[in-house]
Amino acid sequence: MDVHASDLITIGLLVLLEGLLSADNALVLAILVLGLPRHQQRKALRYGIVGAFGFRILAVLLAVHLIQVGFVKLIGAIYLLYLSYQHFFASGGAEARREIKPATPWLGLSAFWATVVKVELTDIVFAVDSILVAVAMSPKTWVVITGGLLGIVTMRLVIGQLLVLVRKYPALVDGAFIIIAWVGVKLLVEYLRVEGWIHLEINKWFSFGLIVVIFLISYAYARKVGPAPVGEDEATELIQRRQESENSSR
């Protein structure tokens, strides 16, 4: 394998890019698993991460043909915009919107497996989106795969922190769905541009900056509204942690 110092630098840049520009991916996945019981959230994310690894590798191997499957972005855009529409216009008032709704069965699958399938489908959309950027940075397959996979690990850490924040501050949910709507619009614009219907190109750093601004405003508002009361499952978890801490200190 032909390895140069520049390859290692490229891998580092890909990890940084994946960690920064996948904020939208992390947020979508966090929202998708939020309706599951807490012990199942981690399990669903594990399946999602495994799927993300597989889809990234497959996307790299098929990178030459990815431009011809732009309809994946169209499907992803429609799905994300549908999620946002459901949240803002089919969920009742503000309080009802911010309640964490339990995951439901879908297509004959249990609530858990339906959520896993939705996570995997979302992974496919974002794999197509991110690998095209990675391939443009390096012609070497192993460099792109290594950078992409390490970036997914970084993204998994981001998802964990997002889940903690959204559980603590439910008012963040509205901001999360505004970001999801923006991601849907971005994917739709990219699809229309690739098909030659429009010539508008959304800069990825502009998109990332807008996501950060929306998130910060939502976070400030959520802090003003205040944290959610500690639920029964959270109280039990806190007691268990305290007992474990006391036992380990003895």
C-alpha positions in Angstrom: 0.0 0.0 0.0 1.4 3.3 -1.1 1.5 5.5 2.0 2.7 9.1 2.2 2.6 11.8 4.9 0.1 13.7 2.8 -2.2 10.7 3.0 -2.2 10.9 6.8 -2.9 14.7 6.6 -5.8 14.0 4.2 -7.2 11.4 6.6 -7.0 13.9 9.5 -8.9 16.5 7.3 -11.5 13.9 6.4 -12.1 13.0 10.1 -12.5 16.7 10.8 -14.8 17.3 7.9 -16.9 14.2 8.8 -17.2 15.4 12.4 -18.1 19.0 11.5 -20.3 18.5 8.4 -22.1 15.5 9.7 -23.8 17.5 12.5 -27.0 17.3 10.4 -26.6 13.5 10.1 -26.0 13.2 13.9 -29.0 15.3 14.7 -31.3 13.3 12.4 -30.2 10.0 13.9 -30.5 11.3 17.4 -34.1 12.4 16.8 -35.0 9.1 15.1 -33.9 7.0 18.1 -35.3 9.4 20.7 -38.7 7.7 20.8 -37.2 4.4 21.9 -36.7 3.4 25.6 -33.2 4.6 26.7 -31.6 1.1 26.8 -32.8 0.5 23.2 -31.5 3.9 21.9 -27.9 2.8 22.3 -28.6 -0.6 20.7 -30.4 1.1 17.7 -27.4 3.5 17.3 -25.0 0.6 17.3 -26.9 -1.0 14.4 -26.9 2.4 12.8 -23.2 2.9 13.2 -22.5 -0.6 11.7 -24.7 0.3 8.8 -23.0 3.6 8.4 -19.6 1.8 8.2 -20.9 -0.6 5.5 -22.6 2.1 3.5 -19.6 4.4 3.5 -17.3 1.6 2.2 -19.9 0.6 -0.4 -20.3 4.3 -1.4 -16.5 4.6 -1.9 -16.3 1.5 -4.0 -19.2 2.8 -6.2 -18.1 6.5 -6.1 -17.8 6.6 -9.8 -21.4 5.8 -10.2 -22.9 7.8 -7.4 -23.6 10.8 -9.5 -26.1 8.6 -11.5 -28.1 7.8 -8.3 -29.1 11.4 -7.4 -32.6 10.2 -6.8 -31.3 9.0 -3.4 -30.9 12.6 -2.4 -34.4 13.4 -3.7 -35.9 10.5 -1.6 -33.9 11.7 1.4 -35.1 15.3 1.0 -38.7 14.3 0.7 -38.4 12.1 3.8 -36.7 14.8 6.0 -39.2 17.5 4.9 -42.1 15.1 5.7 -40.6 14.6 9.2 -40.5 18.3 9.7 -44.0 18.8 8.4 -45.4 16.1 10.7 -43.6 17.7 13.7 -44.8 21.3 13.1 -48.2 20.8 11.6 -49.5 17.5 12.7 -48.5 17.4 16.4 -50.8 19.9 18.1 -49.5 22.9 20.1 -46.0 23.7 21.3 -46.1 21.5 24.4 -47.4 18.5 22.3 -44.7 19.0 19.7 -41.9 18.9 22.3 -43.1 15.8 24.0 -40.9 12.8 23.1 -43.2 10.5 21.2 -42.7 6.8 21.5 -41.5 5.0 18.5 -44.2 3.1 16.6 -44.3 -0.1 14.5 -43.9 0.4 10.7 -44.3 -1.9 7.7 -45.1 -4.8 10.0 -41.9 -4.3 12.0 -41.7 -3.7 15.8 -41.1 -0.2 17.0 -37.4 -1.0 17.6 -36.7 -2.6 14.2 -38.7 0.1 12.4 -36.5 2.7 14.0 -33.4 0.7 13.0 -34.6 0.6 9.4 -35.2 4.4 9.4 -31.7 4.9 10.8 -30.2 2.7 8.1 -32.1 4.4 5.3 -30.9 7.8 6.6 -27.4 6.4 6.6 -27.6 5.6 2.9 -28.6 9.2 2.0 -25.8 10.8 4.0 -23.3 8.2 2.8 -23.9 9.3 -0.8 -23.7 13.0 0.3 -20.4 12.8 2.2 -18.4 10.3 0.1 -18.6 12.5 -3.0 -16.8 15.2 -0.9 -14.2 12.7 0.4 -13.4 11.3 -3.1 -12.7 14.8 -4.3 -10.0 15.1 -1.6 -8.1 11.9 -2.4 -8.0 9.4 -5.3 -6.9 6.6 -2.9 -9.7 4.3 -1.8 -8.0 3.3 1.5 -7.5 7.0 2.5 -11.2 7.8 1.9 -12.4 4.7 3.7 -10.1 5.3 6.7 -11.0 9.0 7.0 -14.7 8.3 6.6 -14.8 5.5 9.2 -12.9 7.4 11.8 -15.2 10.3 11.1 -18.2 8.1 11.8 -16.7 7.2 15.3 -16.5 11.0 15.9 -20.1 11.4 14.8 -21.2 8.6 17.2 -19.8 10.7 20.1 -21.7 13.8 18.9 -25.0 11.8 18.8 -24.5 10.7 22.4 -24.1 14.3 23.6 -27.1 15.4 21.5 -29.3 12.8 23.0 -28.4 14.0 26.5 -29.1 17.6 25.6 -32.5 16.9 23.9 -33.6 14.8 26.8 -32.7 17.5 29.3 -34.1 20.4 27.3 -37.2 19.2 25.3 -37.6 22.7 23.7 -34.5 21.8 21.6 -36.7 19.5 19.6 -38.2 22.4 17.6 -34.8 23.6 16.7 -33.7 20.1 15.7 -36.6 19.8 13.3 -35.9 23.2 11.8 -32.4 21.9 11.1 -33.8 18.7 9.7 -36.0 20.8 7.4 -33.0 22.7 6.2 -31.1 19.5 5.5 -34.1 18.4 3.4 -34.0 21.7 1.5 -30.3 21.3 0.9 -30.6 17.8 -0.4 -33.4 18.9 -2.7 -31.4 21.8 -4.1 -28.4 19.5 -4.7 -30.6 17.0 -6.5 -32.1 19.8 -8.7 -28.6 21.2 -9.4 -27.2 17.7 -10.5 -30.2 17.2 -12.8 -29.5 20.6 -14.4 -32.8 22.3 -13.4 -31.2 25.0 -11.3 -27.6 26.3 -11.0 -27.7 27.2 -7.3 -25.0 25.5 -5.2 -25.1 25.5 -1.4 -21.7 25.8 0.1 -21.1 23.1 2.7 -19.5 25.5 5.2 -22.4 27.9 4.9 -24.7 25.0 5.6 -22.7 23.9 8.6 -22.6 27.5 9.9 -26.4 27.9 9.5 -26.9 24.6 11.4 -24.7 25.9 14.2 -26.5 29.2 14.4 -30.0 27.5 14.5 -28.8 25.1 17.2 -27.3 27.8 19.3 -30.4 29.9 19.1 -32.5 26.8 20.0 -30.2 25.9 22.8 -30.4 29.5 24.3 -34.2 29.4 24.1 -34.3 25.9 25.6 -32.2 27.0 28.5 -34.5 29.9 29.0 -37.6 27.6 29.1 -35.7 25.4 31.5 -34.9 21.7 31.8 -37.4 18.9 31.8 -38.4 17.4 35.2 -36.5 14.3 36.1 -38.6 11.3 34.9 -38.9 8.0 36.8 -36.4 6.2 34.5 -33.9 9.0 34.9 -34.3 9.1 38.7 -33.7 5.3 38.8 -30.6 5.7 36.7 -29.3 8.5 38.9 -29.8 6.3 42.0 -28.1 3.4 40.4 -25.1 5.6 39.4 -24.9 7.0 42.9 -25.0 3.4 44.4 -22.3 2.3 42.0 -20.2 5.3 42.9 -20.6 4.6 46.6 -19.7 0.9 46.1 -16.6 1.7 44.1 -15.4 4.2 46.8 -15.6 1.6 49.6 
